[in-house]
């Protein structure tokens, strides 16, 4: 047999790959097909035969209940829910049960009479099929069912059965995440096929010991049963007992510090139980998270069920739960599986005040079943309050500060405060005790946190204790309040006359000795002869005080004390004493009007007030008086002494003449009163404060401050500074000369002031007057000139411009992109800010721009990047002193300019090749002309103003310019390019290009076309400035290789010669097809059997056609792929009992002789990645069927098939996935092999 080349790259690249979904190839029928749709090995290699050698069938509980290895077969049932139901998994190996019998015995009982047997029919829909990996999990372990056959010890047998149950539990939990194949069988990665396993969930609705009694399959064969049991107990519960809180005095949920209190909690379930609870002590001030602590109580069981050794109990309990035959001790422990209520007393910590919240968090039974209620379930929370004990005290009363009662006076209220408690802890009852001289009593008084106690008798008041709504308390510091009666005040007063050696009695002294509580207030009455009596009151802060009376008037005076008050008593009447005397007062004198005690008055003598100062003097005593005074300078030098005689009134105006030197220059004088003599001839020295005379000789004045010329802004006020001398405030009058000189009067308070001016002109100060005197205007400084600063201006320079209208200037047109600028004349205070408006040609909307200028001439760069009419208008101007202000229209502020567009030239796009220039093909030596419509030479589109001058170049495929041509006087906007042989001969094959280089229009605007500039002026962006020309020879085609026979799915390739594109004409089974090819390879995939004949090839539009029908290699024969069927092409699964044989038949389609390779793997319905067990190849088969006999377990499948012409394979790669291969002629010899 000939060698058979492998075309495996097709399958490796496209088949079974994700990208093959989107990659399509052109077939012989000129349709695009996917290779996977043509070559489908699954349509040619069909079917598998799987054989299972069945072991013994078994049934056992597959426990997945909570718990530990010591108690693996334990479930819990919520007996409070009548609809509660358990689902216990049962694992069946190598059997599909139809009938099942099980029993439920009461907990703690092993009597056969007490158990109840149930029989059920198992439907196929209720079975769950498991994968073969279950067997692998216990691979190598002794089959627990064999223990039963060997009649081993019951206890050892059950231990081994329990091992299987533990394994089964892990398998059932992993079932939900296992992979499944199309038949619904779970697949695993086990290395050895195991028996068939199914699972059934047995519903149980009552507690007890559950045991399998019998299992029959659908052939009515018994399955071997595991003797393990399932223990179903009641789920654990917990809660607070109603009214469970108890304490020494029962207060419900409220307690006092130190009270004994407990809280009863009940738990129920399979003992021993474990309870977890927490206690939260809330913070006193409501801030923070509080103090939370968790507690755990374990080994909770009934006292009569507890054993002496906990370890013995745990081990025996585990044995009992495994399902072994009961012994006496184990029966005792299984009795605990019956749920019972167990009450637990929990002690409440009352050592500190505050709120405590107890939370039952979880309860767990001996199997590990746990009940954890929702955090929002309030019945699992219980709170208690530990209230503080109250403390009662007196406020503002103690043994050091007793309460003082007045004789015959009202009672007193003493404040009482209760500390350490809240208002809601009240009302409070306090025990008050009184101990007096004549009586003693004890009373209970109801009060709030702040109350008072009435005290009306002298004695001792005690606060013994206090009680609130929840807790009793004690009295704290200041629990005693003494009360005493205070006597009224008394006064002992003695008078003593005050004698003057010259005048005789001049007053009296009264010495008062007082008793009581200071401060005292003493009232007395003064009666003068011929006058109304007057009442006086004097405050005395000590118990001894001397009161002195010195009247200033002569005559008889009587002094009488009438009343006395202290801090306790008010207005205690006094009956005297009284004292009467005839007075002759001592003479005295002082200046009137002193600003404060001990300081004499001051007199100011202004320049306009003369040289005599006047001051009033007040005198006391009996006149006429004689007054002596002295005059001193401000430095203290004595100027002279003066005497005034025969002063008859008590008020006298003293006139002091200022000395000449001080009157001229100014200064100060001091007048001091030396002595006074009264009518009796008694002379007394005087110590009255002196008189100060300040002499001012400076006249007020006013003047403008230099410089006396200012510039103001138009429309803005300006402040003119002036300087004033004298004593303010001042009155200034000024005039605006240009307004007629009408005086304006202003009031000013500061020596440095301003005159606010609104208009320019010359301003003159007329006069000034200060607070006392008129003043003078300083000469040569009485005027100020104010001028207005000129506003900035701007306009276009008219040089080089043309005036179109009176207010419009025009600048000569320019070409697009040509730089241009215009001059602007600027005046103002630099820098000058300019703003102008630019109106673009595309729309009427204007854009605003601004810039700064620092010279009298600046330039504006004109926009020449947009074609059309541009309008520039100077809109606003401002400078360093003036803000922006609009300029008046006209006067050189408006400019217009036209920007011509640049011309453009490009080859127009063709309809079938938009986006680039048409590819023009020429024969060797041909001229370029539009006469040949097939060539469709694109015309050149021109934009701009005619006439045009166009320059273009012809380049070869290296890019070097061979020649440059120019076409002038083009008057139209469409130009058909023609290149005659005399202009340029296309003398060799290859690619050429015609590039447009430069264009100039009638406006003189020029554009370089090969610079990559954009497209403007209506020229489409799809137009290009170059055109490609290809000079080609005649087309030809040749086969790739020498093969003439192909298989379906293979690619047939030919090589094309000439220039793209080509037109290939071929015949397949009588149908003529033409294909346009742009690459140098013509490839078609064989999608069906038949004969392919290539007849001719040409360039596009059938130019330069070559007939190749008779050429060698232009005919190809395509053969169909062979196929094989195992068991009619299905996956046939056969269960084979040990010792029997099965027949496997292969049906072959194609042209003999056949060869194929088959494999036996692990059962594919049990292993996701089955291991290859053996491989065989059979060759030289002339028949269309082949049969083999086997007794082995596994899956038989074909991986490679070959007939006379073609071969197809399904290879198992290293990654476990199968790849497909197609093979064709020439065939190769395949030797028979096996592994």
Secondary structure, DSSP 8 states (H G I E B T S, - for coil): ---EEE-HHHHHHTTT-GGGGT--EEBTTS-EE-HHHH--HHHHEE-EEEEEEE---EEEE----SS-GGG-SEEEE-TT-TT--EEEEEEEES--EEEEEEEEE-TT---GGG-EEEEEE--GGGEEEE-THHHHHTTTS--HHHHHHTT--HHHHHHHHHHHHHHHHHHHHHGGG-EE-TTS-EEB--SS----EEEEEEEE-S-EEEEEEEEEETT--B-EE---EEEEEE--EEEE-TT--EESS--TTEEETT--EEEEEEEEESSSEEEEEEEEE--TTS-S--EEEEEEEEEE--GGG--S-HHHHHHHHHHHHTT----HHHHHHHGGGS-EEEEEEEE---SS-EEEEEEEEEEE-TT--EE---TT-GGGEEEEEEE---EEEESS--SSS-EEEETT---EEEEEEEESS-GGG--EEEEEEEE-SS-EEEEEEEE-SEEEEEE-SSEEEEEEEEE-SS-EEEE-SS-EEEEEEE---EEEEEEEEEEETTTEEEEEEEEEEEESSSSEEEEEEEEETTS--EEEEEEE-SSEEEEEE--SS-EEEEEEEEEEE-SS---EE----EEEEEE----EEEES--SBTTB--EEEE-TTS-SEEEEEEEEESSSSEEEEEEEEETTS-EEEEEEEEEE-SSEEEEEEE--HHHHHH-EEEEEEEEEEE-TT--EEE-----EEEEE-----EEEE-S--EEEE-TT--EEEEEEEESSS-EEEEEEEGGGT--EEEEEE-SSEEEEEE-S-EEEEEEEEE-SSSB-EE-TT-SEEEEEE----EEEE--TT-EEEETTEEEEEEEETT---EEEEEEESSSSEEEEEEEE-SS-S-EEEEEEEE-SSEEEEE---SS-EEEEEEEEEEE-SSS--EE--S-SS-EEEEEEE---EEEE---TTSTTS---EEEETT--B-SS-TTT----EEEESSSSEEEEEEEE-TT--EEEEEEEEEE-SSEE---B-TTT----SSEEEEEEEEEEE-TTS-EEETTS-----TT--TT-BSEEEEEEE---EEEESSS--EEETT-EEEEEEESSS-EEEEEEETTEEEEEEE-SSEEEEE--SSEEEEEEEEEEGGGEEEEE-TTSTT-EEEEE---EEEEGGGSEEEEEEETT--EEEEEEEESSSSEEEEEEEES-TTTBTT--EEEEEEEEEE-SSEEEEEE---EEEEEEEEE-SS-EEEEEE-TTS-EEEEEEEEEE------B-
